Amino acid sequence: MSDSLRQIPLHDVHVALGAKIVPFAGFEMPVSYSGLIQEHLAVRNSVGIFDVSHMGEFRVRGAKALDLLQRITTNDVAALYDGKVQYSCLTNNMGGIVDDLLIYRRKEEDYFVVVNASNIEKDWNWFQQHNTEGAELENVSDEYSLFAVQGPKGVATMQKLTDLNLEEMPYYSFKEGTVAGIENILIATTGYTGAGGMEVYVPNDQAVAMWNAIMEAGAEFEIVPVGLGARDTLRTEMGYCLYGHDIDDSTSPIEAGLGWITKFNKEFTYSDFHKKLKENGVTRKLVGFEMIDRGIPRQHYEIMTAAGQIIGEVTSGTQSPSLNKGIGMGYVQTEYSKVGTEIYINIRNKYLKAVVVKLPFLK
């Protein structure tokens, strides 16, 4: 591992568990433990725990907090209430996306923002650069560990550790309280798997204790630690975008199918551009496709017509453990984006047949 890579607080725990460690977003991260397919299916069928402590966290507070968030993010932050989470993105001055993120409203004038690990510095600079009204900003990325307890038994696992009523919590909401005997824990019904479950933010000095408590609570459900490999296959089955793959500095949220988090009842960075795209239509669209021929699509593979014309590029692709077939996402010219359209993926100079399908892949 390179000296410049950072380690998450539980690095030694993962090594002791036999994790395969790889560089990811500037960190040494566990990519798998028992094996990708086993970990993937554990999350779909029962429960798994991911250590995603590489993610970044900012606090945005004060009288100008809402003003700042409204100006730089695409979703309507004014629609949030205490205990509610919102998915959104930051747009740049060229019609692309700086990052996608989560906004937690703790109370009026107090927001907790979670950003992608690879973009922490970029996003922090973006927040500071646009903070012209004087919101109180704090980068607390180095203070928190984040565990995603995902799967149909995720809530039941966490419920054993707290008096907070987790079962009644709606999707994309959070509570703060005592979990596993540790006070002031933020626990949310969010995640990146589509399998249900919770995400738990914990101060670094309590991270080992929380991890051990969750592993013990989930033992009856055969909880397993899960790495980034299965995180990717799980999110791909749901058609969830990954920054640096399906969205980046050159993609509009409108092209990426993120119109639902792009609200034009307010102005945000370069909002006129995205509004025109929405009104006039886009020339390319992010679509999901399933392989008809046997093959695994990968990022940057060409998407073709039967005649061999290049009409787009794969942004994410994998062999789906749940569906046992190749699936992928990619941008195609709009006329080829209709569900049912046959396309071809250039895999090692073989044109393999695929079909455009409605997302998510896993119904």
Steps between C-alpha positions, in 0.01 A plus 500: 500500500621849422605724789256768386196275556309559822368232732150494648485470882413125495769405249662246733161342578440436130848356449438266796171392339694396190382784279664557166611866515515717187559870429171688452433876498832569676443243776597140568159330495369144547374376161395151615520260795334161436438568130291743297207273414460368855515855642257633238241229567534542878391864460213413265373216721592593859755761614854620438712780644713734290767730638467811283689734732684648203193713422518874578280699742446874521294703748312799362346719769369845578249746359646471148527117490178446306585783259837343413361149455214627282743689274747218442288183502234392250232367734267719705664515843207708632286184475709333773380479860679388816602135471463486119773410248520619139697372202635783285796615295729797453514638145799680346521798263518281188181296530653205683497358852760583766374215720187325623431520871259453791364786709374428855295770673571467872305812589439843356835657405687172561576264210731200466625435147658174381719497187701248301847412628674579172346848497544617861761765420328609177162529671639680804664758274172534308303563820752757621522675163120544483451590866461870426232559765696362794348163592699316770693219330693219666671206332461212747600223257788385721282473811243240394487135406202381297357148502228392258296213646311389192247231420149390603631418852694828531237685705440197727876479561525866600177496703666264748751776581269794570174618660437725199206363299677414174219287353269800462757719322412587141753461218757781489448617857725498807502516877769589751541327832675223691599193296705212647542710815665782302327840519425748220505246216337599172319199350323526163281288272728568206733277301638420159373144452121515458480217754377708794691559819675788675810716500669589828732797559729452798795700641829332408596428863181291538517332159649166610245466781212573260630258235531221757153570642343487151681175414375346826142627451493367144647158584156334516434624144846380386626853437817521292745783432461620141755676280489754219471226237152396610409862570554562130300198378216581742472866392527406133205259531299798630616733224653740754754743352863490612700821476789466256306236305138594423524865601793741494606856418365463145156342561180690573264354761231521228701267270572268794132445584533714812229746401316393816767669716523806272245761609442816301288681761829669598828599338815295547838495326443505122133407551391675177710254299341194664152651471548542124615137475187391682274712277671436166610141554848348522715353222619213721353310792623265768331162449510159659554191286511123548724273298323254272827342385733375772750765601585750771485868401760731656550875526613665172389210277336632182124472449416430132216446258467172309670680207802581716431872555625624839203653687637522852720362775455275803538686831439210744473128439523170681381142520190525723516241781122527554400470133797291385547703182704793376344841572619853444428868464624744244426814303346449156366736236140573602342321202647171633385553862152349476435189711517191277757646257762244397857624529842339482792523741850481357670251734852420380406571137193278514162671460280338766126558498325682787162666554406831664292437815319710758697564818542359758618164367382333819126551535 
